[in-house]
Amino acid sequence: MVLLGKDVSSQTNWVLANLQPAGIRAFNNQIASIPHLIKLTVGEPDLKTPLSVKVAATMSIWRNHSHYSAAAGILSLRQAVAAFMVKTQQVDYDPATEIITTVGSTEGLAAAIMAAFNPGDQVIVPTPAYPLYIPMLKFVGAQPVSVNTAPERFKLTALRLDEELRQHPNVRAIILNYPHNPTGITYSAQEMRALAQVIRAHHLIAIADEIYGQLTYNHSHVSLARFIPERTIVVTGLSKSHAMTGYRVGAVVGPQDLMREIAKLHSYLVTAPSNPAQYAAVQAYRDERAVKGARSRYYKRQQFLTAALTAMDISYIQPRGAFYLFMRVPERYGTDDRKFALKLAYQAGVGCIPGQIFGPGGEGYVRLSYATQLSQIKKAMGRLKDFIGRNEYLN
Ligand SMILES: Cc1ncc(COP(=O)(O)O)c(C=O)c1O
């Protein structure tokens, strides 16, 4: 064991020292040792990475792609991302200057936040939210302005955004995530257009976290970039759609002037993502069959889950994308979602994430991930039913 010298013991970043470690993993670890626990906790696809993607990664090693790629990433991957954006959103980005490839979408988000904001900048974060945005904003000294979307069933409406911006006239930007973690909501073209109008009218820039963009059910994904590309930074990737979380590859696209700065920071942070991951990603963009397959499997699970909860008379937010379902804690258990999640884990052997971990508005809910085999989900719902039955007279 190596102990830090007493004379240097306070020499860490003081902003970081006041930030909490990621709550999802901490809760997941807290319950992980419960015997026979069915984990509907983490957002980690259970599906296998498509074979063609694995082959592409392996071939990259055999072809001796052993040296640094361009900091912005290999050109063929930037071109694949550009083609994807044209095909899905009809927005044309220049692979030379408007796209970089990143180490997962996480590095893309970090680079975008660090490059775009200054200390004191106010940034709207609709909550509940993926727990990375607020610590990252605080780390750069920006001020997150949380907007609790629970009253509007977790959708930020254009009207609400406009009201908030009138109350906070110094807000410079917004971070939007859709399809959404943890609620599974997303926005229609009409809703997105209305949000875009408000964002433009208030002269904001937007970071659009679209990591779940390929996982929408019975409707297509609409990017904010379709309406306001001149002020939108899109963070995207294949971690979820192609079960590639461990490859650590993603991309950021946006207007040239912003991308120049993001690219600069990205090169300071990581130089470039690894070559095998980038070549694998090129192949993943080609493999549409794999996404279709994943989408239909997740959808089947979602349908099972929603039917099971409806039969138990448990309310939830109807998911439209990603692989999460936001379930209301049944009234008789009170409103402490953490207590409920612990009880469910210890007494029923079902693991889920307390909604409060995702910030204001998440209280009273738990997040169930259906990136888990259907047989496990079925078993989990059986356990939940027994658990609820056992506690029928609880007050
Ligand atoms: C909303 C959201 N954004 C970003 C990420 C990070 O994805 P990646 O694995 O590509 O870094 C996640 C992962 O759970 C997420 O849920």
The ligand as a Tripos MOL2 file, in Angstrom:
@<TRIPOS>MOLECULE
LIG
   16    16     1     0     0
SMALL
NO_CHARGES

@<TRIPOS>ATOM
      1 C1        -27.4910    9.1090  -21.7750 C.3       1 LIG1
      2 C2        -26.1560    8.4880  -21.9150 C.ar      1 LIG1
      3 N1        -25.1740    9.1740  -22.5130 N.ar      1 LIG1
      4 C3        -23.9380    8.6530  -22.6410 C.ar      1 LIG1
      5 C4        -23.6340    7.3880  -22.1700 C.ar      1 LIG1
      6 C5        -22.2290    6.8580  -22.3190 C.3       1 LIG1
      7 O1        -22.1170    6.0150  -23.4200 O.3       1 LIG1
      8 P1        -20.7110    5.4740  -23.9590 P.3       1 LIG1
      9 O2        -20.5980    4.0550  -23.5100 O.co2     1 LIG1
     10 O3        -20.7850    5.5830  -25.4450 O.co2     1 LIG1
     11 O4        -19.6390    6.3160  -23.3980 O.co2     1 LIG1
     12 C6        -24.6180    6.6430  -21.5160 C.ar      1 LIG1
     13 C7        -24.3010    5.3270  -20.9610 C.2       1 LIG1
     14 O5        -25.0350    4.7500  -20.1830 O.2       1 LIG1
     15 C8        -25.9240    7.1970  -21.3940 C.ar      1 LIG1
     16 O6        -26.9110    6.5310  -20.8090 O.3       1 LIG1
@<TRIPOS>BOND
     1     1     2 1
     2     2     3 ar
     3     2    15 ar
     4     3     4 ar
     5     4     5 ar
     6     5     6 1
     7     5    12 ar
     8     6     7 1
     9     7     8 1
    10     8     9 2
    11     8    10 1
    12     8    11 1
    13    12    13 1
    14    12    15 ar
    15    13    14 2
    16    15    16 1
@<TRIPOS>SUBSTRUCTURE
     1 LIG1         1 GROUP 0 **** ****
